[in-house]
């Protein structure tokens, strides 16, 4: 069966889960009730068995367009023909003062008359759990055959029927008429719903998001794209836990058929640290505080042999056992479809630098850290001082064996450097002489071990003959000066081997390091890192040109997946937090230098 392009989707959410809405009016991916819960809609991963919630005009010869209402996460899908125009508005209510969480779909005809059909076909438990359907006075009740899964109630302003486990409706709307659908977790105390309730919920949701955007302190260039990225990051945050998912999806392939189909519905320490910085740059201190609270808890729960885990569940659990869903065929047949993530067992030394740098920025820009928190940080730094020279799996999580990576060493330097500065700023107790010695040793090793005089470039790992786009981050963390002659040569090597116009590969795909036989797309975040590196090198005209070109490769809603393919198609999980975090950081950096 055919599958829609990944980029043909928008996202809505309620700060505990999210749904992807296709530009033909279908919701084809949603986990419920939380990001890391099983799916109820997953036709994006199996068009026949995954489940969906479709509302569309019939017949379907309409031009389709999606847009967000200004400064909100309310998504409008507009259908236009020569004779009629209709809009499906989708949003999730955000809990305020005891409001319930629910998915709301409002359908309106603004010109002519339009016949519609609606099909709500949930498939519970990753399409592995059957369900029964009951007709209730309030609507159609879907009851999973597993007690731990919540039943869901569909209500509507039009008559609903059901058959084969699905709810269906056909209705006609003339100009000025509207209909609504509400899907939510069933409970006996649900309040009644009518057109007035839907209008009120829509208005409250609009006010919530517009008030949220108004808190931003960013007033620079590209404000619309920065705001959209911020709104997207907000949708990826768990209000319950203070964490942020790498993406709300799993199983979307980095390259169709290549087997690299991962589960991103968890919180990486790296993403959380970068997101904290992005929120601070935009003035979102509440979100930064929430993430810092989550990071603080992970630091306090650390274990001696490996203080930080690479990735956690949203609630901080370390249990992310990876398994495959053999019942789903995968997007465009891309198997295996995995849930859980075995990266939790990897050693990635760079996360300590990203974590400590985030703490340092938070302490500097917002609120001083406590002496108790410092004691836990002290323990992390001591561990890094003893382990910085180990081989590891590094930032890209290639499952092909550990190596001595340049980026990991550099971020270990950042760990010690920021800890020294924190201790001095706050007069915290620390063995500064010993830490200084370790910091200097790491830096010397960087120049003696990772510089390749034949290539005239730093290399990805000791003994390598290739570069890596993660190096683009090093001037920004003050590990190396952008004016350093060897860095300038390295930047040229990155441009030669990894950059095509505004597109940047994270590494050369076909190397012994990757062990890969299939290609992959360019990495969206790396394009924004390249912009920052150019700006740091004072190549402002080029940086602006690359940045604005790459902004044009977002989808029509301003969203980015993890990667872009050779024809501009979006690849990997969608939308990806790191892509939008990197957009915000690049915009802030470049805007400041252009001022």
N, C-alpha and C positions, 0 to 999 in steps of 0.2 A: 504494500500500500504506500501511497505517497505521503510525505511528511512536509509540514510547512517549514520554511526557513526559520531558523532560530530568531533572527532579527525581526520577524513579523509578529512580535509580541510586545505588550506592555506589562507592567507589574503593578499590583495593588496589594495592600497589606494592612495589618492592624497592630503591628509591633509585637506580634507573637508568632504569626505565620504570614505567608504571602501566596498569591496566585498569579499565574501567567495568563493573560488574556490575549488571544490571537486576534488578528485584524479582520477576521470574519465573524467575530462574536462568540467564539468558543473559548471557554476556560479549559485548558488541556493539561494544566499541571497545578496541583495544590496538595500540600500536606496539611493534616488537621489532627489535633488543634494547634500544634506547634510546628516550627520549622523542621525539627528532627523527628516528628511523628511520621507514621506511615502515610502514604498518599491516599486520597480519595478520588482524585482525578490525575491520570497519568497517560492520557492518550498520546502525549508528546513522546513517550517512550514505548508505547505499543498502541498503534492506531485502532486495533480491533478490541483489545482486552483492557486497556488502561483506564477507561472512564473519562467522561467529559461533561460539560454543561454548556450547551449550545443555544444561543438565541440569534435567529437570522431571518431576514426577509425571504419570502418565497414568491416567485422564483428568485434565484440568486444572481441575476445579471445587474448587480449594483457595483459602482466604484466605491472602494472602501478606503477609509482614512482614519488614523488614530491620533488623538492629541490629549494632553492633560489640560484640565482647566487651570488657568494661570496660578502658579505658585501653590499647587496642591498635588495630591496623589489620587485625584478623582479622574478616571480615564473615560474619555468619550470615544466610541467607535461609530463613525458616521458612514451611512450608506446613502449614496446618491445615484439616481437614475434621471433620465430625461423628464420623468413625470412625478417623481416623489423623492423626498429626503426623510430619513429616519436616523435616530441616534440611540445607541445603547450606552448608558452611563453605568460604569462599574466602580464600586468602592467597598472598602471594609470599614465598619465603624471602629473608631479608636476609643478605647474605654476611658470615659471621663465621668467621675462622680457616680460610679456604679453602673454605667451603661454596659449593655452586653455586647459581646463580639458577634458580628454576623457579616455575611456577604450579601450585599444589596445590588440588585440589577434593575435599573429603571429604563423602560423602553418608551420612546416618544416619536410620534410622527409630526414633522414640522411643515411638510408640504405634500399634497396629494393624499393618497390612501395606500397603506402597505399591509399586506397579509404577512403574518409572522408564524414561525413554528419554534417551539422551545422544547428541548430534550435535556433532562437532568438524569445522567446515568453514572452514579458513583460506583466505584469499585474499591472496596475497602482493603486495608492491609497490603498495600502494594499489589492489588488485584489478586491476592491470594485468599481472601476471606469472603465468603458468600454473605448474602444479606436477604432479609425479607422486607416486604413493603406493606404498609398498612395505610388505609385511607382514614384520615382523622378529620374532625370538623374544621380544624385549623389548617389542614393541608395534607401533604404526603409525608409519611414517616418512613425513613430508611433505618433498619435495625440490623447492625452487623451480627454475624453468628459468633462473634467473640466478645465476651462480656466486658473486657477491658477497653473496648473501642466504643466511643460515645455514639449513640444514635443521632441522626440528623433529620431535621424537619425542614421541608420546603413549603413555603407559603407563597401565594400569588393572588393578584387581583383579578385573574382570569381563571376559568375552570380548568382544573388539572385532572388528568386521567393517569392510569398507570398500567403497565404491562411489561412482562419480562424483566422486572426489577428496575424499570425506568419510569420516570414521571414525564408526561408529555402534555403539550398544550398547543392549540392552533387558535389564532385570534387576528382580528382585523382592527387596525387603528387608522382613523382619519386625521387630517391635520388638526393639531391642538389636543389630540387624545393621547393618553399615556397608560402604561401598565407597569407593574412592579413584581419582583420576585425576591424573596428573602430566604437564604439558606443558613441555618445555624444549628448549633448543638441543642438537642431537645432537652427540655426540663419541664416539670409540671407547672412551674410558676411563670411561664412566658407571658409577657404582656401582649395585649392585642396589637395588631398592626393594620394600618390603613394608609391611604394616600397621604394623609396629613403626617403620619408618623414617618413615612419615607422622606417626605419633603423636609421635615425637621431634622432627620438624621443626615440628609445630604447637606443641609446648611451648617449643622454642627461640625461635620467632617471638613467642610470647606473652611470654616473659621479656624478649626484646629490647625490645619496645615498652613494656611496663610499667616496665622499668628506665629507659627513655628519659623517660617521663612523670614518673617519680619525681625526675628532675633539675630539674624546674621549681621555681622559687622563688615562683611565684604562689600565694597563699593567700587571695585575695579572693573577692568575690561572683562568681557565674556561673562557678564553676571548671570545671564540666563542659563548658560551651560553649567556654571558653578552651582547655581541654585538647584538645577535639576540633579546634579550629582549629589548634592547634600541631601535632597529629598529622597533619593534612591538609597543612600547610606542609612538614612533614618528608617526606611522600610526594612532594612536588613538587620536592625537592632532588636534584641529581645528586651522588652521593657521589664519583664520578670527577672531576668538574670543580669542585665547590664552588659551582655556580650553582643558580638556581631558575627553573623554568618559570612563565610567567604562568598557564598552565593546561595540562593534559596532552592537550588535544584541539585540533582544528582544524575549521573548517567549520560549527560550530553557530551558527545565525543569531541576531543581535541582535534581529531581527524577521523572522519567516518570510516569505520571498519578496521581501525588500527588498534583497538583494544584499550585505548587510554580514556576510560570512561569512569570518572571518579565521583565521589560523594563530597560535596562542598558545604553541606548543611551544618557545619561545625565552626568553632572559633579557633583560628590559628593565632598564636601569640604574636606573630609578625603582623598579621592584618590588624589585630586589636591595637597594637602599638602604633602602627602607621595611621589608623583611623583616629586615635586619640590626638595625634599631631594635627591631622586635617580639621577635626572639630575645633581644636584650640585656635587654629588660624582663622576660622570663620566666626569665632566668638561663641560657639556652642559649649559653654562650660558645663551645663548639666549632663550632656552626653559624654563629655570628656571625664567628668567625675564618675559617671556610671562605669565607664570602661576601666578607669583607674581602680575603682573598687573591685572589679572582677579580676584585674591583674594582681592586685594586692592579695586577694584570697588564694590565687594560684601560687603566689610566692610563699605564702604562709603554709600551704599544704605540700610544699616541695619535699622530695625524698633525697637522701644523701647521694645515691649513686647517679641520679640524673635529675637535678632539682626541678627543671622545667620540662614539661612534655611539649612537643611541637604543636599539637592540636588537642582540643578538649571538646566534650559536649558542651552545649550552651550553659548547663548548670554547673560546669566544672568537673564533671565526671571524667575519669581517664579511660573509661571503657568504650572503645570504638571498634570493636571486632568487625573485621571486613568479611563480607560474604557476597555471593552473587545471587541475583534474582533470575533463575532460569526460566521462569514463566513469562518474562517480558522479552520481546524480540529486540528492544533497543531502538533508539532514534536511527532511522534509515537502516535498520538491521544491525546496528553497531552493538555487538555483544563483546564481553559480558556486561550486564548492568549491575553495578556494585552499590552496596550500601555499607556504611561504616567506612573507616579509612585506616589502612595499615601504616600510614605515615606517622601515626601516633607512636610507633615503636622505633622510629628513626632517631638518630642523633644529628641535630642541626645546630651547630654552635653559633650561627649568626643570630639566633633568636634572643640570646642574652644581651647582645649589643642593642638590638632594636627595643627590647624591653627596658633596659636601663636608660637608653636615650629618651624614651617616652616619659619615664619617671623624672628624669632631669628637666625636660621641657615643662612638665606639669608643675614641678616644684618652682621653676623659674617664672612661669607665666601665670600661674593660678594660685596654688596653695602649697605651703611648705609640707613636706612629708613628715610623718611622726618618727620619733626615736625608735619606736617598736618596729615600724616598717623598715627603718634603716638596718636593724639587726638582721632581718631576713635578707635584705639586699646584700649586706656584708657577707652573709653565708654564700650567696650566689657568686659574688665576685671572687671569693676565696676558691670556690670550685673551678671557676674559669681560669684563675691563675695556675691551677694545677693541671688543667685539661685542655688548654687552648691549642696545644700542638698535636692533638689527636686527629686522625682522619675522620671524616663525617660524611653525611649525605647532602648537606648544604641546601640552599634555597629552592632548587628545582625538584627535589625529591625523586630524582631518577633512581629506580630500583635496580641498580646495576653494580652495587658495591661502593663502599666508602673510599674517599680520596682526600688528599690534603688540599683543600680548596682555598683560593685567594680570598674570596669574599668572606668566608667563615673566619679566617685569621684577622682580616681587617675589622670585622665586627666584634671580635674578642678584644681588640685594641680599644674599640669604642666602649665596650663594657667597663674596662679598667679606667679609661680616661674620664668617663662621665662619673664614675664612682669617686675618683679622686676629687673632681670638681665639686661634687655634692658634699663630700666630707669637709672640704675647705669652706664652702659657702655656709654650711650649717653647723660647723665645728663638731661634727660627728666623730667619734673615736674610730680610727682606722690605721693600719700599718702603712702609712703613706710612702715611706722609703722603699719598702718591698714592692708595693704596687707600682711605684714609679719605675723600679727596675724591670718588672714584668712588661710594663707598657713599652719601655724602650727596646726590650728584647724582641717583642712582637714586631715593632716597626722596623728594626734592623733586618729581621728575618724576611719581612716583606720585600725589601729591596734586594737581598742576596739570593732569595729562593725563587721569586716569581717573575723576575725580569729576564726576558729572553733577548740577548743582544743580537742574535741573528734576525729575529722577527722585529726587533726594535719596538717591543711591546711587553706589558705585563700579560701574563697568561692565566687561564682559568684555574689551573691547579698545577702543583709542582710536577714538572716534566711534560706538561702539555705544550702543544703548538697551536692552540686556538684561544680566542678571546671569549668573553662572556658579558652579556649586557648588564649583569648585576654590578659590574665595575662602574657603571655610570652613576651609581649612588655614592661613590667614595668621596668626591669633592664636597658633596652636600653635608656629609657628616664630619667634615674637616679632617679626614684621614690623610688626604693629600691635597696640595694646593692645585687649583685649576691652572695656575701658571707654571707648574712643574714641567720641565721639558719632557720627562719620560711619560707624564700623564698626557701631554698633548700628542705624543706619538701613539700612545695607546688609544686615545680617542679617534685618531685617524684610522687605526687598525680596526676598531669597532665599526666605524663608518664604512670601511672597505668590505668587511666580511659579513656584517650583520644588518646593515641599513640599506633599504631601498626606498628612496624618496622619504616619506614620513613613516614608513613601516619598519619595525625593528624586530628581528628574531632574538630570542633570549640566548640562544647558542646555535652553533652549527648542528643541524639535526643528525647528520650522518657521520657520527664519530664513534670511536670505541667507547667513549664515556657514556653516550646515550644508549648504545647497543640497539639502535632503532633501524628498521628497514623501511618504515613509512615516513612520509613527510609530515610537517605540521605547519600551522599558521604562524604569522607574526604575533608577538605577545603585546596586547594593548597597553599594559602598564609600562612596558619598556619604551614605547614611543614617547610617553610623558616623561620618563626618566631621561631620555635623550634630550628633550626640550630643556629640562633643568640643567643638565650638564653643559649644554650650549650656552644657556644664560649665565651659569657660573663662570664660563670661559669668556664672558662678555661678547659672545657672538649673538647679539640681540636680534638683529634683522633675520638671521637664519633661524633662530629659535622661534621667533614669532611666526615665520612662514610655515615651519614644520608643525607648530602647535595648531594653527588655524586650519591647515590642510587636514590634520588628523581629526579635528573636531567634525569635519564634514563626513567622516566615516562612521559616526554613531548611527544608530537606526533613526527612524523619523521622530522618535520620542526623546532622543538624546541619550540612549542607553548603549552600553558596551558589554559584549560577552568577554570571555577571557582572551580569545584570539580572533584574528581576522584571516580568512583564507585568501587565495590568489585573486579571486574575483570580488573581494570585499565582503564575502559571506562571513557571518559570525559563527565562531566555533567555540565549543566548550560550554561550561556552565554559565548561566545568564540570569540576571545581570551580575557581573562580578564586582565585588566590593573593591578589590585592589585596583581595578581599572579606574573606578570613580574616585577613590582616594588619591591616586596618582594624578588624575586630572586636576583635582582641587589644589594639590601641592604645587604642580607645575604652573597653574594659573596664578597662584599667589606669589610665587617666586618671580615669574616673568613680569607680572604686573608691577611689582615693587621696583624691579630694575629698570623698567621702561618709564617710570614716573619722573 
